[in-house]
Amino acid sequence: MRRGMREMAVQVMFAAFSFLLIRVSLSELQVTVSESPVKANVGDNLLLTCHLGVDQPPVDMSRLMIQWYHRGNLLAEYDNKLDIQDPKVHMSKEELQKGNASLLLSNIKANQAGSYRCYVYYAADTRMKEIVLEVADPTKVQEEEEDEQEICPKGSSPLVLNKVDEMISDFYKIHGKLRSLTRKVQKCLCSQ
Ligand SMILES: *[C@@H]1O[C@H](CO)[C@@H](O)[C@H](O)[C@H]1NC(C)=O
């Protein structure tokens, strides 16, 4: 009798555990990008692919946020609306609804080489995938762009960079306040 109960308890726990496992794998957000490195020539048009798969299609646009970064600079963002920050890139809202968050680069320049990051936030899930773009200039014999690639140190995430920007702007605000305060104190002192 005792033994039977224990077996049953084990079976119930096993069932609960499997159920949890299935739930976890179902809520998985899948993001796939172009295989790195992507090679292009100056002047090319190129699609950097970033596709997302959600467990229950279609994509619920109200729970989705996308960000594309290049060396810490925000290129394009979807957060309730599409916001293209860099005139050299293009993204389509219609394609995004189908899970296609690819970024189109037109007329590529040498300084567009380097790492691109596709951030996908969906409900409580976040994924980041990186694509490394190599740009060759067939009109130049030497390759001089190599050392330009890692201006942004490895592992400095855009979130950290955003924080740095915030701190700098806070600093200027405080600085501004201090200056006006100093001016007021000076006025006080002078009028005495
Ligand atoms: C994804 O969207 C881009 C436009 O942003 C388009 O050029 C491309 O063909 C689309 N890819 C697929 C697989 O539909």
The ligand as a Gaussian input file, in Angstrom:
#p B3LYP/6-31G(d) Opt

LIG

0 1
 C       11.826000      39.768000     -45.728000
 O       11.587000      41.156000     -45.877000
 C       12.408000      41.822000     -46.819000
 C       12.041000      43.290000     -46.825000
 O       12.291000      43.884000     -45.551000
 C       12.253000      41.194000     -48.202000
 O       13.133000      41.802000     -49.101000
 C       12.526000      39.700000     -48.120000
 O       12.278000      39.099000     -49.365000
 C       11.664000      39.049000     -47.056000
 N       12.045000      37.650000     -46.911000
 C       11.152000      36.666000     -46.968000
 C       11.689000      35.282000     -46.782000
 O        9.968000      36.863000     -47.174000

